[in-house]
Amino acid sequence: MKKTFTINISGTIFHIEEDAYEKLQVYLNKLKNHFGSEPEGREIVADIENRICELFLDKSKGENKVVVIEWVDEVIAIMGTPEDFIEQEGNEEPLPGSVKGKRRLYRDADNKVIGGVCSGLGAYFNIDPVVVRILFVVLLLINGIGLIAYLVLWIAVPKAVTTAQRLEMRGKEINISNIERSVRDEGTDEKRGVQSVADSAGAKGREKAAREGGTGYDLLKGLVKATVIAIGIFLILFGFMGLLGFISSLVIGQTFLSDWPLAIDSDFHLYGTLTQFVSQSTVTWGLICVGFLIGIPLLAMLYVGTKLVFGYKSNNAAIGLGMVGVWLLALVVLLVVGTREISNFRDNSSLSTSETIYPAAGKTMKISLTEDKYNGYKDLDWDLDRFKVVSVDGRNILLGKPRLDIEKSSTHDCVVVVKKQSRGKSRDEANNRIQNIVYHYQVTDSTLVFDPWFQLGSNESWKNQKVDITLKIPEGMSVYLDESVDRIIYGIANVSNTWDHDMIGKTWVMQPEGLTMKDSLDVRRDFLQQ
Amino acid sequence: MKIENTKAQMRKGVLEYCILLVLDGKPLYASDIIQELKEAKMIVVEGTLYPLLTRLKNDGLLTYKWEESTQGPPRKYYALTEEGKAFLNELHESWLELVEAVAKIKNHQA
C-alpha cells in the first residue's frame, strides 16, 4: 500500500505516489534554483512543467493512472537535470560550489549550550565557539555587558533551521550538491532543505548579476556595503549605549532600586522626587510607558544595526509588529495618564492678604531677604523655574520662589499684598493647597525683610503654586533695594525702565510718574544729612 | 581539456542556428522542435531547449501563440519574427562561410 497525493501540473490533475512526488518535487526545485526566480526563469520552468504534464499524459494514455516513481525517473532522463544543462552548454563559468558563499549570522542550535548564539558567532567568524563563550563570560563578569549582548542576539538572530541556513552560517554556497551532502550528513528532512533552496534562488540570481557586473559595479557595491556596515556599527553602538544608560537610569530606578541616585552626590531618588510633582500612579505608569517609548526604538536600532552588519535574515514580523503595537500602546497610556495628571491643574484659585505697614516717616525703607536657611542643604539640581526641592534630614521639602513687585499705592498707606495661587482639580482642592502654602516676612519701622522661599507645605506636590508679593508705597516714599532681593524681584516697573537686576543696591523714590531712581548725588546728600 | 566540453561548445554555437532553421517556414510547438533536434542528435536532454527558446523569444527573434490541445495543456507554437528571419539569413551566410573555411583548411592538409 502506498500513499498518493493529488497534484496539479500545468492545470492538469494527477495522482502521484508519495516517493514519486518527493522525487518530482526535488527535481522541480532543482530546476527552479537553476533558472532563478526572475520572470525569464519562471517562464522556462513553466514550459518544462508543461512538457512534464504532456509526458505524464502520454504515459497514462487517457486512463486515470497514478504517477509512479519510474515515470518520474523517465521524465527526468528525458528532460535532463541542471547538471546536464551545464554540461551540454559547455559552461565556462566555474561550477557553483567553487565560489565561496556569503556568510550569514545564525544561531547554531546544533551546537548550542544556551541559545546557540556563541556557536553561531563562532561559525560566522570561523573561530572555535569556545573562544566566543569565554569572551562572553568575561564580559559578563566585568560589567554585565555580555549578558545584555547575549540576550539581544538571542532574540534578534534567527536560528539556523533549514539546511540552507546551516550552509549559509558556515559560508558554504547553497547549491544542490552541498545541500545533498549536508542533508546526507545530518540525516535531516530533505524536503525542507531543498525547499529553502528555492527561497534563496533570488539571492543567487543577484550574486550572479554581481559577478557579471564590471569593476565599477564592484567598487560601488563595496562602497555601499562599507557604508551600510558603518551605519550598522553606529546603530549598534548608539542603541547599545542608549539602552544601557536608559535602563540604568529609568527602568532600574523604577523597579528594584528605588533609591537609585539621580546624581552621584545626592540624596534624591528619581522615583521619590517625581512624586513631588505628580501622583504616584502617574509616576509608575509614566515611567513604564517612557521605558517602552524610548526602549523599543533603541532596541530596534540595535536590531537593525546588527542586521546591517551581519546581514542575517529574519522574518520576525510578529515580533516587529508586536513591538510597534506595544510602543503605540505605551504612547496611548502615557497620553491618558498625562491628561489625567493635567486635570489636576484644571482649576486655579488665589488668595490675597493685605497688610498695611507703618514705616517711620521720612526714612528710606530697606528691603532685603532673610538668610537662605535652605542654602546649605543638598538640593535637586534641576533647572526648574522658581522651584526647588531640598533634602532636610532625609525629608524632601518643596520650595517656591516668591515674586516681588513694587507699585504706587492708591492711598497714603504703605501696603504689603501677598497673593497665593495654586492649581488643582477643583477650586476647593486649589484652595486647600493655598492654605498649606507657608510664607513669612518681617516688618520693622524702616526695614522689610522677606523670606527667600515659600514652602508648599508638607505632603504637597507641585501644582504650580505661586506667591506674588506686591509692595504698594505712597508717593514720596523711598525704598532701598538690598542686593539680596535680586532673587525675588520680578518686573518692577520704573520710569527709567531699568532691568530688575540693575535696580538692586540703589534707592528708589515713588514719584507721581512712577518709581524713580535717586541719582547718586541725592544719595550722597541724604547720607551727608544723616 | 575534455573532448565532451569542446563538443558541447561546438554544438552550443550552432544550436540556436538549428532552432531557427527548424522553425523556418512553419510554426512549431516545443515538442516538435525537440523531436527534430533529437533526431539530428543536436540535443540530448529536452530541458536544454526551453531556456534557449525563451531567450530567443525575449531577444525578439521568435514569437509564440497559445493553441489549445485536445490532449493536455495548451501548447506554445513558436514562429520566426521578421527579425528572426533576417537573423537566420545572416547565420546562414556565416555558416556557409564557416563550412567553407573548415573545408578549405582540411583540403590544404590533405
HADDOCK unambig.tbl for C-alpha pairs under 7 A between the chains (distance, minus, plus):
assign (segid A and resid 10 and name CA) (segid B and resid 73 and name CA) 6.45 0.50 0.50
assign (segid A and resid 11 and name CA) (segid B and resid 73 and name CA) 6.87 0.50 0.50
assign (segid A and resid 44 and name CA) (segid B and resid 50 and name CA) 5.71 0.50 0.50
assign (segid A and resid 44 and name CA) (segid B and resid 51 and name CA) 5.72 0.50 0.50
assign (segid A and resid 44 and name CA) (segid B and resid 54 and name CA) 6.63 0.50 0.50
assign (segid A and resid 47 and name CA) (segid B and resid 50 and name CA) 6.77 0.50 0.50
assign (segid A and resid 48 and name CA) (segid B and resid 47 and name CA) 6.82 0.50 0.50
assign (segid A and resid 48 and name CA) (segid B and resid 50 and name CA) 6.93 0.50 0.50
assign (segid A and resid 50 and name CA) (segid B and resid 73 and name CA) 6.80 0.50 0.50
assign (segid A and resid 54 and name CA) (segid B and resid 72 and name CA) 5.81 0.50 0.50
assign (segid A and resid 57 and name CA) (segid B and resid 72 and name CA) 6.65 0.50 0.50
assign (segid A and resid 78 and name CA) (segid B and resid 45 and name CA) 5.44 0.50 0.50
assign (segid A and resid 78 and name CA) (segid B and resid 46 and name CA) 6.02 0.50 0.50
assign (segid A and resid 79 and name CA) (segid B and resid 45 and name CA) 5.00 0.50 0.50
assign (segid A and resid 79 and name CA) (segid B and resid 46 and name CA) 4.41 0.50 0.50
assign (segid A and resid 79 and name CA) (segid B and resid 47 and name CA) 4.51 0.50 0.50
assign (segid A and resid 80 and name CA) (segid B and resid 45 and name CA) 4.83 0.50 0.50
assign (segid A and resid 80 and name CA) (segid B and resid 46 and name CA) 6.46 0.50 0.50
assign (segid A and resid 80 and name CA) (segid B and resid 47 and name CA) 5.53 0.50 0.50
assign (segid A and resid 85 and name CA) (segid B and resid 48 and name CA) 5.66 0.50 0.50
assign (segid A and resid 88 and name CA) (segid B and resid 8 and name CA) 5.31 0.50 0.50
assign (segid A and resid 89 and name CA) (segid B and resid 8 and name CA) 5.99 0.50 0.50
assign (segid A and resid 89 and name CA) (segid B and resid 9 and name CA) 6.56 0.50 0.50
assign (segid A and resid 89 and name CA) (segid B and resid 12 and name CA) 5.85 0.50 0.50
assign (segid A and resid 90 and name CA) (segid B and resid 5 and name CA) 5.31 0.50 0.50
assign (segid A and resid 90 and name CA) (segid B and resid 8 and name CA) 5.15 0.50 0.50
assign (segid A and resid 90 and name CA) (segid B and resid 9 and name CA) 5.23 0.50 0.50
